[in-house]
Amino acid sequence: MNNTERDFCIMLAYVPEWTDYTIENISKKMIGTFSISLYEKVRDFSFIVNENGRYRVHEAIRDIIFANTSKLVKEKYIRTMQEEANIEFEQIDH
């Protein structure tokens, strides 16, 4: 796995669940860019779990990534996902 793939997988580990339609927006918020070809390649990795079009990183791999992510990156991704959850909640609430 090259650095770009690795960085994208790290980002995905911090996303609890996504679909092909939601990942572009999430990726842009978290890492500032999105590549459909990179996503399609990574989506086929064995540790990406597909449950009827809803994806997530396998728990064991996610735990390894969490344990080995720098504090700065971890805080950024967690903050971004919290902000994303608040936006979704506000949209449901109105």
Disulfide bonds with the S-S distance in Angstrom:
none
